[in-house]
Amino acid sequence: MIELRNVHKAFGANKVLQGVDLTIPTGTSMVIIGGSGTGKSVALKCVLGLIRHDSGDILLDGKDVTRGDRDAFLARFGMLFQGGALFDSLPVWQNVAFRLLRGSLKRPRDEAREIAIEKLRRVGLTPEQADKFPAELSGGMQKRVGLARAICAEPEIIFFDEPTTGLDPIMAGVINDLIREIVTEMGATAMTITHDMTSVRAIADNVAMLHDGVIKWTGPVADMDNSGDPYLDQFIHGRATGPIEAVR
């Protein structure tokens, strides 16, 4: 469904993506791993068109993502942001139904609220929490609200940006399980960026290792531990020594 071919992106002299090649088949969960500052978020933003890549091709269903109807293109996506990115001034249900209250996906207000409450239930939150404000919820609950918003419009493709950052191990496990269940139920294509190896093993079908602006290794998650790739091996075992230099 998503294909990156020799994608390059630089910010001035800083070359972030230097020929990324990656294929994400329809209905699969791809997790991109790599150290901080290696370009994971930039790659994701290039796919969405939030950042324009300098060269190479990014295709969605074989079509160039930079062409065609922008609204129709974005309507196919849902996203769980790293920091939650909830609107503090809106109650929970309006955060979840944000896309259904405006734009091309607009629904009647009562219908949008019903859908939002249904999605909140799906992530383990009650209707009583729908009228609260984000600040009244714990970090784990806020992350669930973000997940409910990501799936509210029944997207074909869902992006997860560091979905367990800032959560304790138990809540991180809950979020990982929810992501896996929801992606499977919806038959969605998922792209996740993370450095949390527990998340990788919980939600990935396939894994790609991004380093120095290129994909060093990609394959099924089951092959990750015996990849034979020195970059991937050092990263997944958290070794200080190896081809990846630790920034001191």
C-alpha positions as CSV (number, residue, x, y, z in Angstrom):
1,M,0.0,0.0,0.0
2,I,2.8,2.4,0.8
3,E,6.1,2.5,-1.0
4,L,9.2,4.7,-0.7
5,R,11.7,4.6,-3.5
6,N,15.1,6.3,-3.0
7,V,13.6,9.0,-0.9
8,H,15.9,11.9,0.1
9,K,15.3,14.8,2.5
10,A,17.8,17.4,3.8
11,F,17.4,20.5,5.9
12,G,20.2,22.7,4.8
13,A,23.5,20.8,5.2
14,N,21.8,18.2,7.4
15,K,21.0,15.2,5.2
16,V,18.3,13.2,7.1
17,L,17.0,10.8,4.5
18,Q,19.6,9.6,2.0
19,G,17.9,7.1,-0.2
20,V,15.1,5.3,1.8
21,D,13.6,2.3,0.2
22,L,10.7,0.7,2.0
23,T,7.5,-1.2,1.1
24,I,4.5,-1.7,3.4
25,P,2.1,-4.3,2.1
26,T,-1.7,-3.7,2.6
27,G,-3.1,-4.8,5.9
28,T,0.3,-5.3,7.6
29,S,1.9,-3.6,10.6
30,M,5.3,-2.1,9.8
31,V,7.5,-0.7,12.7
32,I,10.4,1.6,11.9
33,I,13.1,1.6,14.6
34,G,16.3,3.6,15.0
35,G,18.0,6.0,17.3
36,S,16.8,9.5,18.1
37,G,17.4,11.9,15.2
38,T,17.8,9.2,12.6
39,G,14.8,10.5,10.5
40,K,12.0,8.2,11.5
41,S,9.5,11.1,12.1
42,V,10.7,12.8,8.9
43,A,10.0,9.7,6.9
44,L,6.5,9.5,8.4
45,K,5.8,13.2,7.7
46,C,7.0,12.9,4.1
47,V,4.5,10.1,3.5
48,L,1.7,12.3,4.9
49,G,3.0,15.3,2.9
50,L,3.6,17.4,6.0
51,I,7.1,17.7,4.8
52,R,8.0,17.7,1.0
53,H,10.8,15.2,0.2
54,D,13.6,16.5,-2.0
55,S,13.8,13.6,-4.4
56,G,12.6,10.0,-4.9
57,D,9.1,8.7,-5.0
58,I,6.5,8.0,-2.3
59,L,3.5,6.0,-3.5
60,L,0.2,5.2,-2.0
61,D,-1.6,2.4,-3.9
62,G,0.9,3.0,-6.7
63,K,0.0,6.8,-7.0
64,D,2.3,9.7,-6.1
65,V,1.3,11.1,-2.7
66,T,2.1,14.7,-3.9
67,R,-0.6,14.6,-6.6
68,G,-4.4,14.4,-6.5
69,D,-7.0,15.5,-4.1
70,R,-5.3,16.4,-0.8
71,D,-8.4,16.1,1.4
72,A,-9.3,12.7,-0.1
73,F,-5.8,11.6,0.5
74,L,-5.7,12.6,4.2
75,A,-9.1,11.1,4.8
76,R,-7.5,7.7,4.4
77,F,-5.2,8.2,7.4
78,G,-5.5,8.2,11.1
79,M,-2.7,9.1,13.5
80,L,-1.7,8.7,17.1
81,F,0.7,11.5,18.0
82,Q,3.6,11.0,20.4
83,G,2.5,13.6,22.9
84,G,-1.2,12.9,22.5
85,A,-1.8,16.3,20.9
86,L,-5.2,16.6,22.4
87,F,-7.0,20.0,22.4
88,D,-7.1,21.2,26.0
89,S,-10.1,23.4,25.5
90,L,-12.3,20.6,24.0
91,P,-14.0,17.8,26.0
92,V,-12.8,14.3,25.3
93,W,-15.6,13.3,22.9
94,Q,-15.0,16.4,20.7
95,N,-11.3,15.5,20.6
96,V,-12.2,12.0,19.4
97,A,-14.8,13.2,16.9
98,F,-12.7,16.2,15.7
99,R,-12.7,15.1,12.1
100,L,-16.4,14.2,12.2
101,L,-17.3,17.7,13.3
102,R,-15.7,19.6,10.4
103,G,-14.4,19.2,6.9
104,S,-15.2,16.6,4.3
105,L,-16.0,13.9,6.9
106,K,-18.5,16.1,8.8
107,R,-21.4,14.3,10.5
108,P,-24.4,15.7,12.5
109,R,-23.2,16.6,16.0
110,D,-25.3,13.9,17.8
111,E,-24.1,11.2,15.4
112,A,-20.5,12.3,15.9
113,R,-20.9,12.1,19.6
114,E,-22.3,8.6,19.4
115,I,-19.4,7.4,17.3
116,A,-16.9,9.0,19.6
117,I,-18.4,7.3,22.7
118,E,-18.3,4.0,20.8
119,K,-14.6,4.5,20.0
120,L,-13.9,5.4,23.6
121,R,-15.5,2.2,24.8
122,R,-13.3,0.3,22.3
123,V,-10.2,1.7,24.0
124,G,-11.6,1.0,27.5
125,L,-13.0,4.4,28.5
126,T,-16.5,5.0,29.7
127,P,-19.2,7.4,28.4
128,E,-18.8,9.3,31.7
129,Q,-15.3,10.3,30.6
130,A,-16.5,11.7,27.3
131,D,-17.4,15.1,28.8
132,K,-14.3,15.5,30.8
133,F,-11.4,17.6,29.6
134,P,-8.0,16.0,28.8
135,A,-6.3,17.6,31.9
136,E,-8.7,15.6,34.0
137,L,-7.4,12.3,32.7
138,S,-4.2,10.4,33.5
139,G,-1.5,10.1,30.9
140,G,-2.6,6.5,30.0
141,M,-6.2,7.7,29.5
142,Q,-5.1,10.6,27.3
143,K,-3.1,8.1,25.1
144,R,-6.3,6.0,24.8
145,V,-8.3,9.1,23.8
146,G,-5.6,9.8,21.1
147,L,-6.0,6.2,19.9
148,A,-9.8,6.5,19.8
149,R,-9.4,9.7,17.7
150,A,-7.0,7.9,15.4
151,I,-9.6,5.2,14.6
152,C,-12.8,7.4,14.8
153,A,-13.1,7.9,11.0
154,E,-12.4,4.2,10.2
155,P,-9.1,5.0,8.3
156,E,-7.4,2.5,6.0
157,I,-4.0,3.5,7.3
158,I,-2.9,4.4,10.8
159,F,0.3,6.0,11.9
160,F,1.6,5.6,15.4
161,D,4.4,8.0,16.6
162,E,6.1,6.6,19.7
163,P,2.8,5.3,21.0
164,T,4.1,4.3,24.5
165,T,6.4,7.2,25.3
166,G,5.9,8.5,28.8
167,L,3.8,5.5,30.0
168,D,4.7,3.0,32.7
169,P,5.4,-0.6,31.6
170,I,1.9,-1.9,32.4
171,M,0.0,0.9,30.6
172,A,2.5,0.6,27.7
173,G,1.5,-3.0,27.5
174,V,-2.2,-2.1,27.5
175,I,-1.7,0.4,24.7
176,N,0.4,-2.1,22.7
177,D,-2.3,-4.8,23.0
178,L,-5.0,-2.3,22.0
179,I,-3.0,-1.2,18.9
180,R,-2.5,-4.8,17.8
181,E,-6.2,-5.7,18.3
182,I,-7.6,-2.6,16.6
183,V,-5.3,-2.9,13.6
184,T,-6.2,-6.5,13.2
185,E,-9.9,-5.9,13.6
186,M,-10.0,-3.0,11.1
187,G,-7.7,-4.7,8.6
188,A,-5.8,-1.4,8.5
189,T,-2.3,-0.9,7.3
190,A,-0.1,0.4,10.1
191,M,3.2,2.3,10.3
192,T,4.7,2.9,13.7
193,I,7.9,4.6,14.7
194,T,9.4,3.7,18.0
195,H,12.6,2.8,19.9
196,D,10.7,0.7,22.4
197,M,11.6,-2.9,21.6
198,T,8.7,-4.2,23.7
199,S,6.3,-2.3,21.4
200,V,8.1,-3.6,18.4
201,R,7.6,-7.3,19.4
202,A,4.0,-6.6,20.4
203,I,2.7,-4.8,17.3
204,A,5.0,-5.5,14.4
205,D,4.5,-7.8,11.4
206,N,7.6,-6.4,9.8
207,V,10.4,-4.3,11.1
208,A,12.7,-1.8,9.3
209,M,15.9,-0.4,10.8
210,L,16.7,3.2,9.8
211,H,20.2,4.6,10.3
212,D,22.3,7.2,8.6
213,G,19.3,8.0,6.3
214,V,18.9,4.6,4.8
215,I,17.1,1.3,5.7
216,K,19.8,-1.0,7.0
217,W,17.6,-4.0,7.4
218,T,14.0,-4.9,6.9
219,G,12.1,-8.2,7.4
220,P,9.6,-10.1,9.5
221,V,9.7,-9.4,13.2
222,A,10.3,-13.2,13.8
223,D,13.6,-12.8,11.9
224,M,14.8,-9.8,13.9
225,D,16.9,-11.6,16.5
226,N,18.8,-13.6,14.0
227,S,19.2,-11.0,11.3
228,G,23.0,-11.0,11.1
229,D,22.9,-7.3,10.6
230,P,25.3,-5.5,13.0
231,Y,23.3,-2.3,13.2
232,L,20.0,-4.0,14.1
233,D,21.8,-6.4,16.4
234,Q,23.4,-3.6,18.4
235,F,20.2,-1.6,18.5
236,I,17.8,-4.3,19.7
237,H,20.2,-5.4,22.4
238,G,21.1,-1.9,23.5
239,R,24.9,-2.4,23.2
240,A,27.1,0.7,23.6
241,T,29.7,-0.8,21.2
242,G,29.1,-1.5,17.6
243,P,28.7,0.3,14.2
244,I,26.3,2.8,15.8
245,E,28.2,5.5,17.6
246,A,26.8,6.6,20.9
247,V,26.5,10.4,21.2
248,R,28.3,11.5,24.3
